[in-house]
Structure formats: C-alpha cells, structure tokens
Amino acid sequence: MNTCRRVRKAVIPAAGLGTRFLPATKAQPKEMLPVVDKPTIQYVIEEALASGIDDILIITGKDKRAIEDHFDRSPELEEFLTRRGKEDLLDLVQGITNMADIHYIRQKEPLGLGHAVLCAKRHVGDEPFAVLLGDDIVAFGEPCLAQMVRKFELYGRSVIGVQRVKPSEVSSYGIIDGRHVAERVYEVSDLVEKPSPKEAPSELAIIGRYILEPGIFEVLESIEPGVGGEIQLTDALRVWNRNQALIAYEFEGVRYDVGDKLGYLRAIVDFALARPDLSEDFQRFLEQRVAEITGSQISSRGCKMSLG
C-alpha cells in the first residue's frame, strides 16, 4: 500500500446560478432546495463528515447567504423552541450549527468550476483535498467519498468519481478513457468533455466527487479558459493526467442530480420512502395515485376505442 497524507479538508463549490431550476433558484440557492426536510447541501456535508472529513470550505457567490445562515446559529429560533419546550427540534437546530468546521469564500464572478476550486488554494494549502459538488447526492451504505478516500490511500494518486450512464446521456458529462486495473478502478488515459455518443471513449461519466492533490492549483492557474470562457476543471485534470496519472473509481451508490428537475423528484421520492416516519403513508399515497392514473388511462383508451 502506498503511504500518503490523510484527506482532512473538503471543498464544496456552491456558487452556480442554478439556471436549470429557475424560477425556484431566482432568489434561493439551488443547494438549499429541500429533499424532504433537509437542504441538499446538508446531505453533501454529512457525507464528508461520515467520511472522516470535518474541515469544510464552501465556495459561495452573490445571493448565497442562505447557505451561511443555515449553518449559523439562530438565537431567536433557539429561544422560541426553548420557551415552547421543543427539545427535540432545539437539538436538531443546534446540531446543524455544530456539525462541522465550515468556512466560506465568495467566488466574485461565475468563471467556472475550475476557478471555484482555485478559490480554495489558500485554505487547502499543500494538502490533498476532496471536492464535492453541492447539488449531487449519493445514497449508499458506505459514503461515496469514504470509498474514494480508500482508493486514494491505496494508490496515492488523485481520484475522480465516475458512474456508468446511458449512451444517450454521455453528451451531458465529462467522459473518461481508461484501462481497467482492478474492480471498479481505472487508470485514466484521457478525459473528454461532453462528447457525442459516437465520439465517447466509454460510458463512464465524471460525477461530482473528486480527491485531488494540491498541485492541481498550479495547473488551474496556468490553463486558458475553455468552454463558455470559463476555467474548466476537466481541462485542468487532462493537463495533470499527462504527468500524474489519474485514477477513476466507479463508486457504489445511487447518485441524484438534484439540480435537475427529474433528478430532484426522484430524490424526494426515494428519500421519503426511506424515512420510517413517512414511508408507510407515502407509499400508500403513491400506490393510490398510480392506481388512479392507470385507471384513468385505461378509461381514456376505452373511450377512444369505442369512438373508433
């Protein structure tokens, strides 16, 4: 086993405008959209904590104060809950405040994911660090990031999280080309940003989890803007990979892109069904709705057939 430094810090880029979810994100950060009763970014931070990382840097932007407020103290709310004797809710609110050592840096312009990661340079220093996108949730028994930390410790190289997607979806992702070296592990030979299905070297898409070595900052400082005039993290990883081979890990778990409307709805359904306090009633509701919709469709088809 290679010896390497422990991953102690995580960076969460959360400065994007959330255009895929307008108008809901016009005045609310997409990372604060609730999945049942918890904002998306809290699930992401809980994954980092469950992976042994409790030093969190969130890259925010204009109109993202709601994120800071969520993890800050709320004296008025705490006092109200205390007066009403709602100890369980008080513990819940205070637990959010105390859950991690959270820092914030503002990305002053929307110059891309690579630029957002570069904003973390001073905080990260010369340590390896994790990057978790603020609108991706991964559900599994062992946290996705913990799986990747183990691979980083084993190989001593930067690790990018990947997951298989349908051929029709490859044009929405960065796709890796690589050599299979172990179960779920690939040595990356190249990365292609949003290729057409015919040009895609594989169906392994880069998902919002990375463990990076600090040398990536020098690359990010030196590369030219890419697609959309932005500093692209994928471009920097391609440069890095020329001399420091990347490892891609096909992590276990279900990934929800909650910045996408359908992905968000899927997350709400699955997380609600996993809640002991909601699952029975919610499942009953879903079954009733499916029966109603199915019955309506059958009735509609019957009408059409009789008219024919």
FENSULCOR-V982875 format. One line per field, one symbol per residue. ss: DSSP state (H for helix, E for strand, - for the rest). phi: phi as a letter, one per 20 degrees, with the letter a starting at -180 (. if undefined). burial: I if it has 24 or more other C-alpha atoms within 12 Angstrom, else O. A space follows every 10 residues. Layout:
BEGIN
ss->???
phi->???
burial->???
END
This chain:
BEGIN
ss->--------EE EEE-----HH H--------H HH-EE--EEH HHHHHHHHHH ----EEEEEE ----HHHHHH H---HHHHHH HHH---HHHH HHHHHHH--- EEEEEE---- --HHHHHH-- HHHH----EE EE---EEEE- ---HHHHHHH HHHHH---EE EEEE--HHHH HH-EEEEEEE EE--EEEEEE EEE------- ---EEEEEEE EE---HHHHH HH----HHH- --HHHHHHHH H-----EEEE ---EEEE--- HHHHHHHHHH HHH-----HH HHHHHHHHHH HHHHHHHHHH HHHHHHH-
phi->.febffedcc ddfbdfemff dfegefccgf feffdmccfg ffgfffffff endcdddded bgmdfgffff eefcgfffff fffemeffff fffffffdfa edccceefcf dofffffffe gfffmddfbe ccffcddcda feggffffff ffffemcgcd ecbfcfgfdf fecfdedadf dagmccefda ccelffgfef fadeefdfbb ccefffffff fdfegdgmmd eefffffffg ffdcgeddde fepdedeeed ffffffffff fffeegecgf ffffffffff ffffffffff ffffffff
burial->OOOOIIIIII IIIIIIIIOO IOOOOOOIII IIIIIIOIII IIIIIIIIIO IIIIIIIIII IOIIIOIIOI IIOOOOOIOO OOOOOOOOOI OOIIOIOOII OIIIIIIOOI IIIIIIIIII IOIIOOIIII IIIIIIIIIO OOIIIIIIII IIIOIIIIII IIIIIOOOOI IOIIIIIIOO OOOIIIIIII IIIIIOOOOI IIIIIIIIII IIIIIIIOII OOIOOOOOOO IIIIIIIIII IOOIIIIIII IIOIIIIIII OOOIOOIIOI IIOOOOOOOO OOOOOOOOOO OOOOOOOOOO OOOOOOOO
END
